[in-house]
Amino acid sequence: MKKLWHWNERTRLVLTLELAVVLPAAALIIFSVRHLRSIQRDRQLEAAIQRDFYQVLVIADKHMSEKAYEIVDQVRHEFPVSGGACPESLDRLLERYPYAAHLFLYNPNRGTIFRSQRARLHEPDFCAESAELEKMTAGEMKADYDWLVKKFQELNSKGKTPMFCEPHLVHRGDRHGYESIAYFRLPQAPEEPEEKTTVGGMIFDAEYLRDRLFPEMLSSLISRNLAETPSDKNSHTHAVMMLHIRGESYPLAKSVDWDGGAPEVERNLEGAFSGLTLAIKLQGTTLASLGQHFVHTSFLVLGGLSLFLAGGILLTYRNVMKEMALARLKSDFVSNVSHELRTPLSLIRLYAETLEMGRLSSREKYQEYYAIIRKESERLTALINNILDFSRIEAGKKEYDFRETDIGELAHNTLESYRYQIEQHGFTFQEEIPDDLPRIRIDREAIARSLLNLVNNALKYSPNEKYVGVKLYRDNGSVKLEVIDHGIGIPPGEQQKIFEKFYRVGNPLVHNTKGSGLGLSLVRHIVRAHGGEVSVESAPGHGSKFIIALPVNAGASGDGAPA
């Protein structure tokens, strides 16, 4: 026998969610995870930043050399020609340019003139440095003179001068200081033989390089170049730089935010400051940790998106299920309303036909039948009014006519018109309405209907202990209306749901009692339109108390304001 599969609405919904949402979302998550792992494996981000850092160091080397050439050219242009050179002229030049620690010149005919800053010769380290350099310069200039002249001729043909040679390391306490040495060709004196070239030189002051020139240049380079690198755009940190003597690890100079640690990229300088190494890194982190942070953050974001997606699917599922339940409630509503309409209509027709046929024997029977027809007509009218009000609310066209009203008088008159039905059902009725209540702005018809809906519920759901109490009183800035019964009560988990449209408590007595499920929903809408709130206090088997709280300035939106 062939088996037939039955697909109910819930099964189709779950299948639709899986095909339309879950499967694409799972594919997206799997693709994202694979992509993130490939980024982690290839470290493309780190390599890109390292390339950018190296380009920055190349640019930095160029700018530092340009600055050094600019400084040396200032001194070179004021250097005395060989014929007029004397120690006093070099001393005056040293006073004018304190960043030059030593000046010298050499001519094969006149020998070497070497001068140091006189104001610092009292310093032991500087004095020893001056004696060492004077001796070294005299020997090297004589030995390397022909090589220097040849190099100057080559540089002159290329339009370049001066020339930097091997730097000099000096002692500064327990560490080394760095001094760069620049050589340049001086103009010839008229009486000089054409072939005798005078060579001048300048040795940078180690303290000036360490304390001023290098830190200023590093800060300038950071602000000029690194603001354009991807590392600054994609992270909360920024690049920092450090300069150290080649072969040594401690910084000779560093940018303001240098925080130590291993550099990411280094470059040996090749221009005016050979012998130094320029290093760059990210402040407070490393490229490896930055890459790991990027991957971890991406995984966290992906996890968050996955949870968000799962929550969205769950919410969608719940909403669809709620709509399906609402559709079922609407179907029950149509069935209940149909029955509610048929019952009074059938009774009205039955008693009307009886009256029409004249079969009654006494006037009392006529009055009884007239009363029944009137009661069923009022019941039918109330039901139709509820349905019409609900329809207007759903369409957003419900309007209220707010007027200054004596709430106590309105409640009393409304209850008096309904007293017959209360007593006919065998209920004990208690009313507490004081005379000193303030007048408030309300829609009389809407508030009266809300009160009757609550009283009618008390009558329907109090099968044993038949009691209805209505209490009206002032509480701070509001007027409160209470409707109390000793009926079946409401479970705590359903006390908020009863104000939803079409909802009815899952109690057998409730379902055996016909109703539309609109009364409490309409009460809540009416009360909220007045700026108030409705609540319930109840326990199963111990009755219920519905409380309507209306502010004293209710209906401030004006007459005829739409709901």
Backbone hydrogen bonds, N-H to C=O, Kabsch-Sander energy under -0.5 kcal/mol:
donor,donor_aa,acceptor,acceptor_aa,energy
7,W,5,W,-0.6
8,N,6,H,-0.8
12,R,8,N,-2.1
13,L,9,E,-2.2
14,V,10,R,-2.5
15,L,11,T,-2.4
16,T,12,R,-2.4
17,L,13,L,-2.6
18,E,14,V,-2.2
19,L,15,L,-2.4
20,A,16,T,-2.9
21,V,17,L,-2.2
22,V,17,L,-2.2
23,L,18,E,-2.8
25,A,21,V,-2.3
26,A,22,V,-2.8
27,A,23,L,-2.4
28,L,24,P,-2.3
29,I,25,A,-2.4
30,I,26,A,-2.6
31,F,27,A,-2.4
32,S,28,L,-2.4
33,V,29,I,-2.5
34,R,30,I,-2.2
35,H,31,F,-2.3
36,L,32,S,-2.6
37,R,33,V,-2.2
38,S,34,R,-1.9
39,I,35,H,-2.0
40,Q,36,L,-2.4
41,R,37,R,-2.2
42,D,38,S,-2.7
43,R,39,I,-1.9
47,A,43,R,-2.0
48,A,44,Q,-2.3
49,I,45,L,-2.1
50,Q,46,E,-2.5
51,R,47,A,-2.1
52,D,48,A,-2.0
53,F,49,I,-2.8
54,Y,50,Q,-2.4
55,Q,51,R,-2.1
56,V,52,D,-1.9
57,L,53,F,-2.1
58,V,54,Y,-2.1
59,I,55,Q,-2.2
60,A,56,V,-2.6
61,D,57,L,-2.5
62,K,58,V,-1.8
63,H,59,I,-2.4
64,M,60,A,-2.5
65,S,61,D,-2.0
66,E,62,K,-2.4
67,K,63,H,-2.2
68,A,64,M,-2.1
69,Y,65,S,-2.7
70,E,66,E,-2.1
71,I,67,K,-2.0
72,V,68,A,-2.5
73,D,69,Y,-2.4
74,Q,70,E,-1.5
75,V,71,I,-1.6
76,R,72,V,-3.0
77,H,73,D,-2.3
78,E,74,Q,-0.6
78,E,75,V,-1.0
79,F,76,R,-1.2
82,S,187,P,-0.9
84,G,81,V,-0.8
85,A,81,V,-0.7
85,A,82,S,-0.6
90,L,86,C,-1.6
91,D,87,P,-2.2
92,R,88,E,-2.3
93,L,89,S,-1.5
94,L,90,L,-2.1
95,E,91,D,-1.9
96,R,92,R,-1.4
97,Y,93,L,-1.7
100,A,97,Y,-1.8
101,A,99,Y,-0.7
101,A,203,I,-2.1
102,H,203,I,-1.5
103,L,115,R,-2.5
104,F,201,G,-2.0
105,L,113,I,-1.9
106,Y,199,V,-2.7
107,N,111,G,-2.1
111,G,107,N,-3.1
113,I,105,L,-2.4
115,R,103,L,-2.9
117,Q,101,A,-1.6
120,R,117,Q,-1.4
121,L,118,R,-1.2
123,E,120,R,-1.8
127,C,123,E,-2.9
128,A,124,P,-2.4
129,E,125,D,-2.2
130,S,126,F,-2.4
131,A,127,C,-2.1
132,E,128,A,-2.3
133,L,129,E,-2.6
134,E,130,S,-2.3
135,K,131,A,-1.9
136,M,132,E,-2.5
137,T,133,L,-3.0
138,A,134,E,-1.9
139,G,135,K,-1.6
140,E,136,M,-2.7
141,M,137,T,-2.8
142,K,138,A,-1.3
143,A,139,G,-2.0
144,D,140,E,-3.0
145,Y,141,M,-0.6
148,L,144,D,-2.6
149,V,145,Y,-2.6
150,K,146,D,-2.0
151,K,147,W,-2.2
152,F,148,L,-2.5
153,Q,149,V,-1.9
154,E,150,K,-1.8
155,L,151,K,-2.7
156,N,152,F,-2.7
157,S,153,Q,-1.7
158,K,154,E,-0.9
159,G,156,N,-1.0
160,K,155,L,-3.4
163,M,183,Y,-3.3
165,C,181,I,-1.6
168,H,179,E,-3.3
170,V,177,G,-2.1
172,R,175,R,-3.4
175,R,172,R,-1.4
177,G,170,V,-4.1
179,E,168,H,-2.4
182,A,202,M,-2.9
183,Y,163,M,-3.8
184,F,200,G,-2.5
186,L,198,T,-2.7
192,E,189,A,-1.4
196,K,193,P,-1.4
197,T,195,E,-0.9
199,V,106,Y,-2.7
200,G,184,F,-3.1
201,G,104,F,-2.6
202,M,182,A,-2.3
203,I,102,H,-2.6
204,F,180,S,-2.5
204,F,202,M,-0.5
205,D,99,Y,-2.6
209,L,205,D,-2.2
210,R,206,A,-2.4
211,D,207,E,-3.0
212,R,208,Y,-2.0
213,L,208,Y,-2.2
214,F,209,L,-2.1
216,E,212,R,-2.4
217,M,213,L,-2.4
218,L,214,F,-2.5
219,S,215,P,-2.4
220,S,216,E,-2.3
221,L,217,M,-2.6
222,I,218,L,-2.3
223,S,219,S,-2.2
224,R,220,S,-2.2
225,N,221,L,-2.6
226,L,221,L,-0.9
226,L,222,I,-0.9
227,A,222,I,-0.5
228,E,225,N,-1.5
229,T,226,L,-1.3
232,D,229,T,-0.9
233,K,229,T,-1.0
234,N,230,P,-2.1
235,S,231,S,-0.5
240,V,281,K,-2.9
242,M,279,A,-2.4
243,L,253,A,-3.3
244,H,277,T,-2.4
246,R,275,G,-2.9
248,E,245,I,-2.5
252,L,243,L,-3.2
253,A,243,L,-1.9
255,S,241,M,-2.7
258,W,255,S,-1.6
264,E,280,I,-2.1
265,V,280,I,-1.8
267,R,278,L,-2.2
269,L,276,L,-2.6
274,S,271,G,-0.8
275,G,269,L,-0.6
276,L,273,F,-1.2
277,T,244,H,-3.1
278,L,267,R,-2.9
279,A,242,M,-3.3
280,I,265,V,-2.2
281,K,240,V,-2.2
283,Q,238,H,-2.9
285,T,282,L,-1.2
290,L,286,T,-2.6
291,G,287,L,-2.7
292,Q,288,A,-2.5
293,H,289,S,-2.8
294,F,290,L,-2.4
295,V,291,G,-2.4
296,H,292,Q,-3.2
297,T,293,H,-3.0
298,S,294,F,-2.3
299,F,295,V,-2.6
300,L,296,H,-2.6
301,V,297,T,-3.0
302,L,298,S,-2.8
303,G,299,F,-2.8
304,G,300,L,-2.9
305,L,301,V,-3.0
306,S,302,L,-2.4
307,L,303,G,-2.6
308,F,304,G,-2.8
309,L,305,L,-2.9
310,A,306,S,-2.9
311,G,307,L,-3.0
312,G,308,F,-2.6
313,I,309,L,-2.6
314,L,310,A,-2.7
315,L,311,G,-2.9
316,T,312,G,-2.8
317,Y,313,I,-2.9
318,R,314,L,-2.7
319,N,315,L,-2.9
320,V,316,T,-2.8
321,M,317,Y,-2.7
322,K,318,R,-2.6
323,E,319,N,-2.7
324,M,320,V,-2.5
325,A,321,M,-2.6
326,L,322,K,-2.8
327,A,323,E,-2.5
328,R,324,M,-2.1
329,L,325,A,-2.5
330,K,326,L,-2.7
331,S,327,A,-2.0
332,D,328,R,-2.5
333,F,329,L,-2.8
334,V,330,K,-2.5
335,S,331,S,-2.0
336,N,332,D,-3.2
337,V,333,F,-3.2
338,S,334,V,-2.3
339,H,335,S,-2.0
340,E,336,N,-3.2
341,L,337,V,-2.9
342,R,338,S,-2.4
343,T,339,H,-2.7
345,L,341,L,-1.8
346,S,342,R,-3.1
347,L,343,T,-2.2
348,I,344,P,-3.0
349,R,345,L,-2.5
350,L,346,S,-2.6
351,Y,347,L,-2.8
352,A,348,I,-2.3
353,E,349,R,-2.5
354,T,350,L,-1.9
355,L,351,Y,-2.4
356,E,352,A,-2.7
357,M,353,E,-2.0
358,G,354,T,-0.6
358,G,355,L,-0.9
359,R,354,T,-1.3
366,Y,362,S,-1.5
367,Q,363,R,-2.4
368,E,364,E,-2.2
369,Y,365,K,-2.6
370,Y,366,Y,-2.8
371,A,367,Q,-2.4
372,I,368,E,-2.2
373,I,369,Y,-2.5
374,R,370,Y,-2.6
375,K,371,A,-2.8
376,E,372,I,-2.7
377,S,373,I,-2.2
378,E,374,R,-2.5
379,R,375,K,-2.4
380,L,376,E,-2.5
381,T,377,S,-2.8
382,A,378,E,-2.7
383,L,379,R,-2.1
384,I,380,L,-2.5
385,N,381,T,-2.8
386,N,382,A,-2.3
387,I,383,L,-2.3
388,L,384,I,-2.7
389,D,385,N,-2.9
390,F,386,N,-2.7
391,S,387,I,-2.4
392,R,388,L,-2.5
393,I,389,D,-2.5
394,E,390,F,-2.7
395,A,391,S,-1.7
396,G,393,I,-1.2
397,K,392,R,-2.9
398,K,392,R,-0.8
400,Y,561,A,-2.0
402,F,400,Y,-0.8
403,R,442,I,-2.3
405,T,440,I,-2.5
407,I,405,T,-1.1
407,I,438,P,-0.5
410,L,406,D,-2.3
411,A,407,I,-2.3
412,H,408,G,-2.4
413,N,409,E,-2.7
414,T,410,L,-2.2
415,L,411,A,-2.3
416,E,412,H,-2.3
417,S,413,N,-1.9
418,Y,414,T,-0.7
418,Y,415,L,-0.5
419,R,415,L,-0.6
419,R,416,E,-0.7
422,I,418,Y,-1.9
423,E,419,R,-2.8
424,Q,420,Y,-2.7
425,H,421,Q,-1.4
426,G,423,E,-1.8
427,F,422,I,-1.9
428,T,466,K,-2.1
429,F,427,F,-0.5
430,Q,468,V,-2.3
432,E,470,V,-2.6
440,I,405,T,-2.0
441,R,554,A,-0.5
442,I,403,R,-2.2
442,I,440,I,-0.8
444,R,442,I,-0.8
447,I,443,D,-2.5
448,A,444,R,-2.5
449,R,445,E,-2.2
450,S,446,A,-2.1
451,L,447,I,-2.4
452,L,448,A,-2.4
453,N,449,R,-2.5
454,L,450,S,-2.0
455,V,451,L,-2.4
456,N,452,L,-3.0
457,N,453,N,-2.0
458,A,454,L,-2.0
459,L,455,V,-1.9
460,K,456,N,-2.2
461,Y,457,N,-2.2
462,S,459,L,-0.8
466,K,464,N,-1.0
467,Y,465,E,-1.1
468,V,428,T,-2.8
469,G,484,I,-2.6
470,V,430,Q,-2.8
471,K,482,E,-2.5
472,L,432,E,-2.8
473,Y,480,K,-2.2
475,D,478,S,-3.0
478,S,475,D,-1.6
479,V,550,L,-3.2
480,K,473,Y,-3.1
481,L,548,I,-2.9
482,E,471,K,-3.3
483,V,546,F,-2.3
484,I,469,G,-3.3
485,D,544,S,-2.4
486,H,467,Y,-0.8
488,I,461,Y,-2.1
494,E,491,P,-1.6
495,Q,492,P,-1.1
498,I,494,E,-1.4
499,F,496,Q,-1.0
500,E,497,K,-2.3
502,F,517,G,-1.9
503,Y,500,E,-1.3
507,N,505,V,-2.5
511,H,507,N,-2.2
512,N,508,P,-1.7
513,T,509,L,-0.9
513,T,510,V,-0.7
514,K,512,N,-0.6
522,L,518,L,-2.5
523,V,519,G,-2.1
524,R,520,L,-2.4
525,H,521,S,-2.0
526,I,522,L,-2.7
527,V,523,V,-2.6
528,R,524,R,-2.5
529,A,525,H,-2.0
530,H,526,I,-0.9
530,H,527,V,-0.7
531,G,528,R,-1.7
532,G,527,V,-2.5
533,E,549,A,-1.7
535,S,547,I,-2.2
537,E,545,K,-2.2
539,A,543,G,-1.4
541,G,488,I,-3.3
542,H,539,A,-2.4
543,G,487,G,-1.2
544,S,485,D,-0.8
545,K,537,E,-2.1
546,F,483,V,-2.3
547,I,535,S,-2.6
548,I,481,L,-3.0
549,A,533,E,-2.8
549,A,547,I,-0.6
550,L,479,V,-2.8
550,L,548,I,-0.6
552,V,477,G,-2.2
554,A,551,P,-1.6
558,G,555,G,-1.6
560,G,400,Y,-0.6
561,A,558,G,-1.5
563,A,398,K,-3.9
